[in-house]
Amino acid sequence: MHTPSRTELPLTSSSAGCGCCSTDKGTAAGAEAAGVEFAVEDLTCGGCVASVEKAVKAVEGVDTATVELVSGGVSRLVVSGPADPSAVRAAVTSAGYSLTR
């Protein structure tokens, strides 16, 4: 019995990982998985990120909320799901931060 080495495993073009560890099973959620992007100002640390993510995840219709921190700059918030963008804006504001767009 031949066990393929790591270099012999097939790779896929999935954004969820390589062919051996991908969680993408071809679901129809591909368009929503990309999410809607927002720019957030004034985030400076992991605590700020956690506050924004927690507030946004509590919004009805939000499946996921992920912040890419740019300390001292404009950070990126990616939200997936059918949530109302104005509700996302309100959640970020209630957490003490603001969206630039």
Beta strands, then each sheet from edge to edge (+ up, - down):
strand 1: 36-41
strand 2: 64-68
strand 3: 75-80
strand 4: 98-99
sheet 1: 2+ 3- 1+ 4-
end
